Amino acid sequence: MATTEKSGFSRRALLGAFAATTLFAAPTFSNAAGFLRGAGDIRRIRMFSGRTGERIDMVYWIDGKYIKDAVKEVNHFMRDWRNDQVKDIDLRTIDIMAASHNLLDVNEPYMMLSGYRSPKTNAMLRSRSRGVAKNSLHMRGQAADLRLSSRSVSQMAKAAQACRAGGVGKYNRSNFVHMDCGVVRSWNG
């Protein structure tokens, strides 16, 4: 559930109630190949941002269909918090994050360190760190930097790599994992 709530009964509230009752019945693994292996018939994303204080816990996909309003909220949540710019997050990235989370078998939400980055933000970060790519997939809405306190960087990276769907960067010193929907590859940062 997003931090901004409206009074009354919304479609999101109904979907949340539906998800709460069906989530436990959903299979952990679907029959789909590749990175969807861990996503299940219901795909749920749980994250919080230490920068904005916002939390999101929602089902964004049910029985083969993305829920437009839920995806819109994910896009807003993963915005560039420095300037409030929103970009559509590549659905493959959201799926990789959800499948990895499911494979880790945790209830703890991801702490999102970075989702979408505007070119201006990316340039600023690049001037401060050589670990920031000039043409970062964050600027395309195709990457996220995530942390879990209950799992190690290595455990998170192994789950993301098991998806075989994009790039996985292990940043042990900074305690986070980069996940993206680009070319399948892995690295240590």
N, C-alpha and C positions, 0 to 999 in steps of 0.2 A: 504494500500500500504506500502510495506517495505521501509526503508530509503535508501537502496541501489537500485538505479534505473539504467537501461540500456537504451541506446539510441535506438530509433526505436520502432516498434510496436510489443509488445510481446503478448503471449497467456494471460498473467496476465492482461495486459492492456485491451484486448478484453473482458475478463471475468469481469473486473471492470466496463467497459462501459455497458455490459449486465446487471450486477447487479444494477448499478445506475438507469437504466431504468425500471427494473422489481421489485426492492426492495419494492417500494411503492404499487405495486399490489399484493405482496405476503401476504398471510393470516398471522395474528399474531399467531393463534393457528392451529396446524395441527390435523388431526384425530388420530394420533398415540397416544398410551398410555404412561403413565409414564413421564419420564423426557423430552421426545421429545415434550410434550404438547406445550411448548413455542417456539420451534425452527422454525417451519414453513417449507415451501417448499424450502426456501433458507436459509441457515445458514451462518451467518456473524459474524466475531469476530473483535472487535475493542479494541486495547490496546496500552498503551505506557509504556515505562520504563524510570523512572527517573534516573536509574543507567547508562544506555547506551545512552539515548537520542533517542532511536529508537521508531518508531510508526508502527503499523500494523492495517490495516483496509481492510479486504478482505472477500469475499465470499469463503468459503472452502467446501461447500456442495450444490449441486443443484439437485433437483428431485431424491433423493435417492442415490446419488453418491458423494463420497468424491473426491475432486479435488486434485490429488496427489501433484502437484507443490505447491498449496496453503498450504496443510498440512505440506509439507517440510519447508515452510517459517515460519509457526507457530512453528514448532519444533526448528528452529534456533532462533527465537525471544525469546522463553521460555528457552533457554539454561542457563547453570550456567555461569553467567556473570563474575564470579571471575576467571574462568580458561578457558572460551570459550568451555567447553564440551557440546556437543549436544546429546540429547537422544530423541527417538521417544516419543512424548506425547501421552498418551492413548486417543484415539478418544472420549471415553465416557467423559473424563474430559473436553475436548474442547466443547462437546455438552452441558454439564451441565453449563459451563460458558456462552455459547451463549444463551441457553434457559433462564437462570436466568436474563441475561442482557435484553433480549426481554421482559420478564415479568415485569421488572422495568420500561419499556417504557421511556428510556433515550437515548439521542444521544451522551452523554459524553462517551469517551472510558474508559475502566478500566485502572487504574494504576496498573501494575503488580509489586508486591513487590518480589515475589519468584515463580518461576516455577520449572524447574528441578534443583536439587541440587546433585552434586557429593557426594559420601561418605565422601571425605575429607572436603568439605564445610559443610556438615551436622554435622560432628564431631566437627568442629571448632565452628559452631553456638551453638551446644549442650553444649560445654564447657562454653559458655557465658550466656546461658539461659536455665532454666529448662523447658521452654515451647516447646522445640524442641525434638521430638520423636527420639529415637535411630534408629528405623526402619521406618523412615518417608516415606510416600508415595511419597514425593517429589523426593526421590532417584530412584523411579520407573517410574517417569514421569506421575504420576497419581494424582497430586495435584497442586494447585495454591493458592497463597495468593494475594487478590485483594482489591482495594479500589476505591470508587467513591466519589467525593466531593459533588455531588448533592443528594446523598442518604445516610442515616444513616447505621451503621453496622447492626442494627436490621432489617431495610428494605431489605438490601442485603441478610441477613441470611434467612429471611422469603421467599424470592424469590427462593433461592437455596434449601431450605427445601421443597418447593412446588414441586420441581422436583422429590423428593423421589428416588434419584438415587445414593446417596453417603453421605460422611461425610461433615458436615457444622460446622465450628468452628467460634464463635464470639469472637473477640479480641477488646473489646471496648476501652481499654486504648491505644492500639496501632493503633486503627482506621482501622482495616481490617477484611476481612472475608476469612477464609480458605475454599476451595471447593475441594473435591476429589471424585473419582469414587469407593471408597472402600465400606465397609459395611455402610448401612444407619444408621446414628447416628448424634447426635449434642452435642455440649459442649460449655462452656464459658471458654475462656483462660485468 
